[in-house]
Amino acid sequence: MLNFDEERFVRIQSGAVALSDGIRQAIADSLENGAQNLFFLGSGGAGILMYPAARLLQTRSTFPVHVEMPAELVVTGSAHLGPQSIVVIPSLSGTTKESVEALAYCKSRGATVITLTGHADTPLAEDADHTFTNFAEDDTSCESFYLQSLIIALAVMQERGEIDDYDAVLGQLARLPELLLEVKRDFEEQAEKFAAQIQDEPYHIITGAGSTWPEAFYYGMCILEEMQWIRTRPVHASDFFHGTLELVEKGVSVILFKGEDETRVLTERVEAFAPTYTDKLSVFDTAQLSLPGISGRVRALISPVLLATIFERVSAHLEVKRDHPLTMRRYYKRVSY
């Protein structure tokens, strides 16, 4: 595979799953100490990667969950945040300014703070009540954060008696790193072809629903826009028909992410509409990816993980074909803002 370290990838994703015992204990301790709600706070892409876990809790658990932008929470506050709160803050670098400020603010309100970082010896890793560090870099962080946040959500439901298959699900997740590697290998040729297909496209509408919507949002904003300077319009499949459909015409690229949860019907609606008006609809369906031994229930939970893992391959080819390294920035962490 192009510019890819297979052993490193498996090691990082295995590291994410290996955090499960510690994560579950931190959640169990917090609930035992009277926690009454949970906040997911993440800046930029790391925050977006928390959305599937948050949505899982919002739809399958009665435990109150809030998703906030750290910078906004610090200036507005929240009546729900206090000693009864569990706060989860992800940051690959462990130094994200807005997240560091949010951690200090949440602790001043008495909340229990859990951080997920890619690097130890950083403010977010050192100052949290519970920190879980799994080394990762940009090309491996998506799957790692998706898996860690999923484990948090599952742990909450397990400790509250809202699921009865926690161990079985975790057993399947433990097999996932090697399976994801095979998914990447199988997708490599298609990834190169798609990268060639879109390398000169100036604009994409990118859409999904349920757990695939966050990956559509993330890939459009954090990869195509930030790392490739390509304009995108990420839009939830439900909102596609409340504005964005008017931009669909011949020659407009529409990228559709299909997952395997109940919201699949929402993406199928876009899939039925778009080809009538554009000749550039590209559909990526996780149901077409082989995962031997993984149940339908777990496949539905990990749809965003699967999309992240195949689109990392697209990104690897895209940066080469466009002669635009994924590390190139004009403003991000280069100028004052």
PyMOL commands that set and color helices and strands:
alter all, ss='L'
color gray80, all
select helices_A, chain A and resi 6-18+20-32+44-48+51-60+70-76+97-108+123-127+138-159+166-198+212-225+244-247+264-276+286-288+296-301+303-321
alter helices_A, ss='H'
color red, helices_A
select strands_A, chain A and resi 37-41+65-68+85-91+112-117+130-133+203-208+231-236+253-258+280-285
alter strands_A, ss='S'
color yellow, strands_A
deselect
rebuild
show_as cartoon
